Amino acid sequence: MTHPANMNMRLILFGAQLLIGNDDFSDCAGTGYTWSQIGSQLNVHEELAVLKAVILNRQGHKFNIPYVPKSTYLGGKAVR
């Protein structure tokens, strides 16, 4: 059985892949935007933008990631 935290992180990573296109993300990241600005530009939460960078780094990109959000990062935020 998969641990709930691992399952939650898998779902969040899936959401990052689904909601944020690789080209859109790369365009924003190439402008020198902060993570908050990238999230705002792409209409996603900042942590989701950071996780998209994690995914792309696993595919060979070299984004400078300041931190990796925990699997519970949305726990205290209202999602609408």
RADAVEN-V532999 format. One record per residue. PHI is phi in whole degrees, -180 to 180 (NA if undefined). NEAR is the number of other ideal C-beta (glycine too) atoms within 8 Angstrom. D_LAST is the distance of its C-alpha to the last C-alpha in Angstrom with 1 decimal. Layout:
phi=[PHI & PHI]
near=[NEAR & NEAR]
d_last=[D_LAST & D_LAST]
This chain:
phi=[NA & -78 & -64 & -55 & -66 & -66 & -65 & -61 & -65 & -62 & -66 & -66 & -63 & -61 & -61 & -63 & -65 & -71 & -85 & -120 & -72 & -59 & -67 & -60 & -64 & -62 & -61 & -67 & -65 & -75 & -88 & 87 & -63 & -75 & -62 & -64 & -67 & -62 & -59 & -64 & -62 & -94 & 60 & -134 & -69 & -51 & -64 & -68 & -65 & -63 & -66 & -63 & -64 & -60 & -60 & -67 & -64 & -65 & -95 & 111 & -75 & -128 & -77 & -82 & -103 & -73 & -166 & -116 & -60 & -73 & -67 & -105 & -60 & -86 & -53 & -101 & -107 & -77 & -113 & -126]
near=[2 & 6 & 6 & 6 & 8 & 9 & 9 & 10 & 9 & 9 & 8 & 13 & 11 & 8 & 9 & 14 & 9 & 6 & 8 & 13 & 5 & 7 & 6 & 9 & 15 & 10 & 8 & 13 & 10 & 6 & 6 & 3 & 9 & 5 & 10 & 7 & 9 & 14 & 13 & 7 & 8 & 12 & 4 & 10 & 8 & 10 & 10 & 14 & 17 & 14 & 13 & 12 & 13 & 11 & 11 & 12 & 11 & 6 & 6 & 4 & 8 & 4 & 8 & 4 & 9 & 5 & 5 & 7 & 8 & 5 & 9 & 7 & 9 & 9 & 5 & 3 & 7 & 3 & 4 & 2]
d_last=[29.7 & 27.0 & 25.9 & 22.3 & 21.7 & 23.2 & 21.2 & 17.9 & 19.2 & 20.3 & 17.0 & 15.5 & 18.5 & 18.2 & 14.7 & 16.3 & 19.2 & 17.2 & 14.9 & 17.6 & 21.1 & 24.1 & 25.7 & 22.8 & 22.3 & 26.1 & 26.4 & 24.0 & 25.6 & 29.0 & 28.5 & 28.6 & 25.0 & 23.6 & 20.9 & 18.5 & 19.8 & 19.6 & 15.8 & 15.4 & 17.8 & 16.1 & 12.5 & 11.6 & 11.7 & 15.4 & 16.0 & 15.0 & 17.6 & 20.1 & 19.7 & 20.4 & 23.5 & 24.5 & 24.4 & 26.5 & 28.9 & 29.6 & 30.6 & 33.0 & 31.3 & 32.0 & 28.9 & 29.3 & 26.6 & 26.6 & 24.9 & 23.1 & 19.8 & 20.2 & 18.6 & 16.6 & 15.2 & 11.6 & 13.1 & 12.9 & 9.6 & 6.5 & 3.8 & 0.0]
